[in-house]
Amino acid sequence: MGMPPVSDAGDPARSDALSPEDRSTAILSLIQSELEDDKAEEIVTIDLGGKTDIADAMIVASGRSARHVGAMADKVVKRLKEAGLVHARMEGAPACDWVLIDAEDVIVHLFRPEVRKFYNLERIWSETARAPVRTDN
């Protein structure tokens, strides 16, 4: 369970304790570990480094039911906050068809299987992740 605190003194704005890359890797590892522990299905991690400013990585996973999706989301957010990422936010919890967790460096999408199939985010973002980096110069 032991991930080093994501930030110094519980303040996620300070990154003295970890470099940005190490911080991002620690957040990603914590989320992946929690989802595996909670029996998430079809966990896909997409590297977004250099492709977008919204996050370094995206995780897409499924739960067996709305209840399972909600429980996984609650546990992920709880673990993130325990690790010092106090600004982790969750959207979509009332219905639990699709829950989004904004963990700053990592975006997590948790779906019921039929909703995941409909939106097919991993295909869209995997194609984006493979596209050449755009430069506006």
Phi and psi in degrees as GROMACS dihedral restraints (atoms count N, CA, C in turn):
[ dihedral_restraints ]
;  ai    aj    ak    al  type     phi  dphi    fc
    3     4     5     6     1   -82.7    20    10
    4     5     6     7     1    94.0    20    10
    6     7     8     9     1   -97.8    20    10
    7     8     9    10     1   137.2    20    10
    9    10    11    12     1   -61.8    20    10
   10    11    12    13     1   152.3    20    10
   12    13    14    15     1   -53.0    20    10
   13    14    15    16     1   140.6    20    10
   15    16    17    18     1   -68.6    20    10
   16    17    18    19     1   -24.1    20    10
   18    19    20    21     1  -144.8    20    10
   19    20    21    22     1   170.1    20    10
   21    22    23    24     1   -81.5    20    10
   22    23    24    25     1   135.9    20    10
   24    25    26    27     1    57.3    20    10
   25    26    27    28     1    28.5    20    10
   27    28    29    30     1    71.3    20    10
   28    29    30    31     1     7.1    20    10
   30    31    32    33     1  -102.3    20    10
   31    32    33    34     1   106.5    20    10
   33    34    35    36     1   -64.4    20    10
   34    35    36    37     1   -16.2    20    10
   36    37    38    39     1   -72.5    20    10
   37    38    39    40     1   -22.7    20    10
   39    40    41    42     1   -94.2    20    10
   40    41    42    43     1   130.2    20    10
   42    43    44    45     1  -120.5    20    10
   43    44    45    46     1    31.5    20    10
   45    46    47    48     1   -61.5    20    10
   46    47    48    49     1   -35.7    20    10
   48    49    50    51     1   -72.2    20    10
   49    50    51    52     1   -34.5    20    10
   51    52    53    54     1  -134.3    20    10
   52    53    54    55     1   146.8    20    10
   54    55    56    57     1   -68.2    20    10
   55    56    57    58     1   160.9    20    10
   57    58    59    60     1   -56.2    20    10
   58    59    60    61     1   -39.0    20    10
   60    61    62    63     1   -66.8    20    10
   61    62    63    64     1   -43.6    20    10
   63    64    65    66     1   -66.7    20    10
   64    65    66    67     1   -37.4    20    10
   66    67    68    69     1   -63.2    20    10
   67    68    69    70     1   -47.0    20    10
   69    70    71    72     1   -61.1    20    10
   70    71    72    73     1   -43.7    20    10
   72    73    74    75     1   -64.1    20    10
   73    74    75    76     1   -40.0    20    10
   75    76    77    78     1   -65.3    20    10
   76    77    78    79     1   -42.5    20    10
   78    79    80    81     1   -63.5    20    10
   79    80    81    82     1   -46.7    20    10
   81    82    83    84     1   -59.3    20    10
   82    83    84    85     1   -45.7    20    10
   84    85    86    87     1   -62.6    20    10
   85    86    87    88     1   -43.4    20    10
   87    88    89    90     1   -60.5    20    10
   88    89    90    91     1   -46.1    20    10
   90    91    92    93     1   -65.6    20    10
   91    92    93    94     1   -46.3    20    10
   93    94    95    96     1   -59.3    20    10
   94    95    96    97     1   -43.6    20    10
   96    97    98    99     1   -61.7    20    10
   97    98    99   100     1   -45.6    20    10
   99   100   101   102     1   -64.1    20    10
  100   101   102   103     1   -42.8    20    10
  102   103   104   105     1   -64.6    20    10
  103   104   105   106     1   -39.4    20    10
  105   106   107   108     1   -64.1    20    10
  106   107   108   109     1   -44.1    20    10
  108   109   110   111     1   -60.4    20    10
  109   110   111   112     1   -34.6    20    10
  111   112   113   114     1   -89.4    20    10
  112   113   114   115     1     9.4    20    10
  114   115   116   117     1    62.7    20    10
  115   116   117   118     1    38.3    20    10
  117   118   119   120     1   -62.6    20    10
  118   119   120   121     1   150.8    20    10
  120   121   122   123     1  -108.4    20    10
  121   122   123   124     1   147.3    20    10
  123   124   125   126     1    48.4    20    10
  124   125   126   127     1    57.9    20    10
  126   127   128   129     1   -74.9    20    10
  127   128   129   130     1   122.7    20    10
  129   130   131   132     1  -122.6    20    10
  130   131   132   133     1   129.0    20    10
  132   133   134   135     1  -112.0    20    10
  133   134   135   136     1   128.5    20    10
  135   136   137   138     1  -116.8    20    10
  136   137   138   139     1   124.1    20    10
  138   139   140   141     1   -78.5    20    10
  139   140   141   142     1   121.4    20    10
  141   142   143   144     1  -107.3    20    10
  142   143   144   145     1     4.4    20    10
  144   145   146   147     1   -53.1    20    10
  145   146   147   148     1   125.4    20    10
  147   148   149   150     1    78.2    20    10
  148   149   150   151     1    -2.3    20    10
  150   151   152   153     1  -103.5    20    10
  151   152   153   154     1   -26.3    20    10
  153   154   155   156     1  -156.5    20    10
  154   155   156   157     1   156.1    20    10
  156   157   158   159     1   -90.8    20    10
  157   158   159   160     1    -5.4    20    10
  159   160   161   162     1   -71.9    20    10
  160   161   162   163     1   -30.2    20    10
  162   163   164   165     1  -169.3    20    10
  163   164   165   166     1   165.7    20    10
  165   166   167   168     1   -87.7    20    10
  166   167   168   169     1   -26.1    20    10
  168   169   170   171     1  -152.1    20    10
  169   170   171   172     1   157.8    20    10
  171   172   173   174     1  -129.7    20    10
  172   173   174   175     1   137.7    20    10
  174   175   176   177     1  -116.8    20    10
  175   176   177   178     1   132.9    20    10
  177   178   179   180     1  -121.9    20    10
  178   179   180   181     1   130.0    20    10
  180   181   182   183     1  -148.5    20    10
  181   182   183   184     1   163.5    20    10
  183   184   185   186     1  -118.8    20    10
  184   185   186   187     1   152.1    20    10
  186   187   188   189     1  -114.7    20    10
  187   188   189   190     1   162.4    20    10
  189   190   191   192     1   -74.1    20    10
  190   191   192   193     1   -23.0    20    10
  192   193   194   195     1  -156.7    20    10
  193   194   195   196     1   171.4    20    10
  195   196   197   198     1   -59.7    20    10
  196   197   198   199     1   -39.2    20    10
  198   199   200   201     1   -62.3    20    10
  199   200   201   202     1   -43.0    20    10
  201   202   203   204     1   -64.6    20    10
  202   203   204   205     1   -44.1    20    10
  204   205   206   207     1   -59.1    20    10
  205   206   207   208     1   -46.8    20    10
  207   208   209   210     1   -63.0    20    10
  208   209   210   211     1   -42.1    20    10
  210   211   212   213     1   -65.4    20    10
  211   212   213   214     1   -42.7    20    10
  213   214   215   216     1   -62.4    20    10
  214   215   216   217     1   -44.9    20    10
  216   217   218   219     1   -60.7    20    10
  217   218   219   220     1   -45.8    20    10
  219   220   221   222     1   -58.8    20    10
  220   221   222   223     1   -43.7    20    10
  222   223   224   225     1   -67.4    20    10
  223   224   225   226     1   -40.0    20    10
  225   226   227   228     1   -61.8    20    10
  226   227   228   229     1   -47.8    20    10
  228   229   230   231     1   -63.4    20    10
  229   230   231   232     1   -40.7    20    10
  231   232   233   234     1   -61.5    20    10
  232   233   234   235     1   -45.6    20    10
  234   235   236   237     1   -63.9    20    10
  235   236   237   238     1   -39.7    20    10
  237   238   239   240     1   -62.4    20    10
  238   239   240   241     1   -44.2    20    10
  240   241   242   243     1   -67.0    20    10
  241   242   243   244     1   -37.8    20    10
  243   244   245   246     1   -62.7    20    10
  244   245   246   247     1   -30.6    20    10
  246   247   248   249     1   -85.0    20    10
  247   248   249   250     1     1.1    20    10
  249   250   251   252     1   103.1    20    10
  250   251   252   253     1     0.2    20    10
  252   253   254   255     1   -92.0    20    10
  253   254   255   256     1    74.3    20    10
  255   256   257   258     1   -72.2    20    10
  256   257   258   259     1   -13.7    20    10
  258   259   260   261     1   -95.7    20    10
  259   260   261   262     1    10.4    20    10
  261   262   263   264     1   -61.3    20    10
  262   263   264   265     1   132.7    20    10
  264   265   266   267     1  -125.5    20    10
  265   266   267   268     1   152.5    20    10
  267   268   269   270     1  -126.9    20    10
  268   269   270   271     1   138.4    20    10
  270   271   272   273     1  -127.9    20    10
  271   272   273   274     1   146.4    20    10
  273   274   275   276     1    92.0    20    10
  274   275   276   277     1     7.6    20    10
  276   277   278   279     1   -64.7    20    10
  277   278   279   280     1   -32.4    20    10
  279   280   281   282     1   -57.8    20    10
  280   281   282   283     1   -46.3    20    10
  282   283   284   285     1   -88.8    20    10
  283   284   285   286     1   -33.2    20    10
  285   286   287   288     1    61.1    20    10
  286   287   288   289     1    26.5    20    10
  288   289   290   291     1   -79.6    20    10
  289   290   291   292     1   -39.0    20    10
  291   292   293   294     1  -146.8    20    10
  292   293   294   295     1   113.6    20    10
  294   295   296   297     1  -113.2    20    10
  295   296   297   298     1   130.1    20    10
  297   298   299   300     1  -107.7    20    10
  298   299   300   301     1   132.7    20    10
  300   301   302   303     1  -118.4    20    10
  301   302   303   304     1   123.1    20    10
  303   304   305   306     1   -97.8    20    10
  304   305   306   307     1   103.0    20    10
  306   307   308   309     1  -106.1    20    10
  307   308   309   310     1    39.6    20    10
  309   310   311   312     1    61.5    20    10
  310   311   312   313     1   -78.8    20    10
  312   313   314   315     1   -81.4    20    10
  313   314   315   316     1   -15.2    20    10
  315   316   317   318     1  -133.3    20    10
  316   317   318   319     1   133.4    20    10
  318   319   320   321     1  -106.9    20    10
  319   320   321   322     1   132.2    20    10
  321   322   323   324     1  -118.3    20    10
  322   323   324   325     1   130.5    20    10
  324   325   326   327     1  -116.7    20    10
  325   326   327   328     1   119.7    20    10
  327   328   329   330     1  -113.9    20    10
  328   329   330   331     1   128.2    20    10
  330   331   332   333     1  -127.5    20    10
  331   332   333   334     1   156.5    20    10
  333   334   335   336     1   -76.7    20    10
  334   335   336   337     1   147.2    20    10
  336   337   338   339     1   -54.1    20    10
  337   338   339   340     1   -43.9    20    10
  339   340   341   342     1   -69.1    20    10
  340   341   342   343     1   -31.3    20    10
  342   343   344   345     1   -72.0    20    10
  343   344   345   346     1   -40.5    20    10
  345   346   347   348     1   -60.7    20    10
  346   347   348   349     1   -43.7    20    10
  348   349   350   351     1   -62.5    20    10
  349   350   351   352     1   -40.6    20    10
  351   352   353   354     1   -61.9    20    10
  352   353   354   355     1   -47.9    20    10
  354   355   356   357     1   -81.7    20    10
  355   356   357   358     1   -31.1    20    10
  357   358   359   360     1    49.0    20    10
  358   359   360   361     1    47.2    20    10
  360   361   362   363     1   -59.6    20    10
  361   362   363   364     1   -38.1    20    10
  363   364   365   366     1   -64.9    20    10
  364   365   366   367     1   -31.3    20    10
  366   367   368   369     1   -66.8    20    10
  367   368   369   370     1   -48.0    20    10
  369   370   371   372     1   -59.7    20    10
  370   371   372   373     1   -50.8    20    10
  372   373   374   375     1   -75.4    20    10
  373   374   375   376     1   -27.5    20    10
  375   376   377   378     1   -67.4    20    10
  376   377   378   379     1   -38.7    20    10
  378   379   380   381     1   -65.8    20    10
  379   380   381   382     1   -40.0    20    10
  381   382   383   384     1   -63.4    20    10
  382   383   384   385     1   -42.0    20    10
  384   385   386   387     1   -66.2    20    10
  385   386   387   388     1   -28.7    20    10
  387   388   389   390     1   -85.7    20    10
  388   389   390   391     1   -16.3    20    10
  390   391   392   393     1   -67.5    20    10
  391   392   393   394     1   151.7    20    10
  393   394   395   396     1   -63.8    20    10
  394   395   396   397     1   149.5    20    10
  396   397   398   399     1   -67.0    20    10
  397   398   399   400     1   130.8    20    10
  399   400   401   402     1   -84.7    20    10
  400   401   402   403     1   137.2    20    10
  402   403   404   405     1  -122.6    20    10
  403   404   405   406     1   136.9    20    10
  405   406   407   408     1   -92.3    20    10
  406   407   408   409     1    12.9    20    10
